[in-house]
């Protein structure tokens, strides 16, 4: 009984095609969520962008040495930064995405974000996302974003 943890390891060694197909499916699903977020952002649809995040008080978001806990607090942070008086959302792009399946229902993503603002500014930086698969699809449960100075 105490060696059950070896079963997934042995299966992945003996059936690499199955593991590859599983990873490919996870990567495709996670990439789809990220593309939907970019599309929503570029329509200035912040709620659509936030649909890629886990709607839970347990969502964790780190940015600029500040931690935000919870879906609503993260939405409020985005609204204040990008939709309040005098703020702009700009055009969002993700690049250099490295999506790694950790299991059939967990993955992480390393990548870069690039914003092009109406005034010509180009904020950019790096992010690490942790995704989990829920009954309603893949969602970001942890976001750690670092903007370049």
C-alpha positions in Angstrom: 0.0 0.0 0.0 2.8 2.5 0.7 4.2 2.3 -2.8 1.1 3.6 -4.6 2.9 6.7 -5.4 5.1 4.7 -7.8 2.2 3.7 -10.1 1.9 7.1 -11.9 5.7 7.2 -12.3 5.8 3.7 -13.8 2.9 4.4 -16.1 4.5 7.6 -17.4 7.8 5.7 -18.0 6.0 2.7 -19.7 3.5 4.8 -21.7 5.2 8.0 -22.7 2.7 8.6 -25.5 -0.1 8.6 -23.0 1.8 11.2 -20.9 2.6 13.3 -23.9 -1.1 13.3 -25.1 -2.2 14.2 -21.6 0.4 17.0 -21.4 -0.6 18.2 -24.9 -4.3 18.4 -23.8 -3.4 20.3 -20.6 -1.2 22.7 -22.5 -3.9 23.3 -25.1 -6.6 24.0 -22.5 -4.4 26.3 -20.4 -3.2 28.2 -23.6 -6.9 28.6 -24.5 -7.6 30.3 -21.2 -4.7 32.6 -21.6 -5.8 33.6 -25.1 -9.3 34.2 -23.9 -7.9 36.5 -21.2 -5.9 38.5 -23.9 -8.9 38.8 -26.1 -11.1 40.0 -23.2 -8.5 42.5 -22.0 -8.1 43.9 -25.5 -11.9 44.4 -25.7 -11.6 46.2 -22.3 -13.7 43.5 -20.7 -12.1 43.2 -17.3 -14.8 40.7 -16.0 -14.1 38.5 -19.0 -10.4 38.7 -18.3 -11.0 37.7 -14.7 -13.0 34.7 -15.8 -9.6 33.0 -16.2 -9.1 33.3 -12.5 -10.5 31.0 -9.7 -13.5 32.9 -8.3 -12.6 32.2 -4.7 -11.4 34.1 -1.6 -8.4 31.7 -1.8 -7.1 33.1 -5.1 -3.6 34.6 -4.5 -2.2 37.4 -6.6 1.3 38.9 -6.1 2.4 42.0 -8.0 4.8 44.8 -7.1 5.7 43.3 -3.7 2.0 43.4 -2.8 -0.2 40.4 -2.1 -3.9 40.5 -3.0 -6.1 37.7 -1.7 -9.4 36.7 -3.3 -11.0 37.0 -6.7 -13.0 40.2 -5.8 -10.0 42.0 -4.3 -8.0 41.1 -7.4 -10.7 42.4 -9.7 -10.9 45.6 -7.6 -7.1 46.0 -7.9 -7.3 45.7 -11.7 -10.2 48.2 -11.8 -8.3 50.7 -9.8 -5.1 50.3 -11.8 -6.6 50.1 -15.3 -10.2 51.4 -15.4 -10.3 54.2 -12.8 -10.4 57.9 -13.8 -7.4 58.7 -16.0 -6.3 55.0 -16.4 -6.2 53.0 -19.6 -6.1 49.2 -20.2 -4.0 49.3 -23.3 -3.3 46.4 -25.6 -2.2 43.1 -23.9 0.1 40.4 -25.4 1.6 37.4 -23.8 4.8 35.9 -25.1 7.4 33.2 -24.4 4.8 31.0 -22.7 6.2 27.8 -21.1 3.2 25.7 -20.0 4.1 22.6 -17.9 1.5 20.0 -16.9 2.0 18.9 -13.3 -0.8 16.4 -13.3 -4.1 15.9 -15.3 -5.6 18.7 -13.1 -2.7 21.1 -12.4 -0.2 23.1 -14.4 2.1 26.1 -14.2 2.9 28.7 -16.7 6.0 31.0 -17.1 5.7 33.9 -19.5 6.0 37.5 -20.3 3.3 40.2 -20.6 3.5 43.3 -22.7 1.1 46.2 -22.6 1.0 48.9 -25.2 -0.7 52.0 -23.8 -2.4 54.8 -25.8 0.3 57.2 -24.6 3.1 55.0 -26.0 4.2 53.5 -22.7 5.0 49.8 -22.8 4.8 48.3 -19.4 6.0 44.7 -19.4 7.3 42.0 -17.1 7.3 38.3 -16.2 4.7 36.1 -14.6 4.3 32.7 -13.0 0.8 31.2 -12.9 -0.5 28.1 -11.2 -3.6 26.6 -12.8 -6.0 24.0 -11.5 -8.7 22.2 -13.4 -12.2 22.6 -11.9 -15.5 21.2 -13.1 -16.1 24.5 -15.0 -12.6 24.4 -16.6 -9.0 25.5 -16.0 -8.5 28.5 -13.7 -5.5 30.5 -12.3 -5.3 29.9 -8.6 -2.0 31.7 -8.0 -0.5 34.6 -10.0 2.9 36.1 -9.3 3.7 39.0 -11.7 6.8 41.1 -11.7 6.9 44.3 -13.8 10.1 45.5 -15.3 11.3 48.9 -13.9 
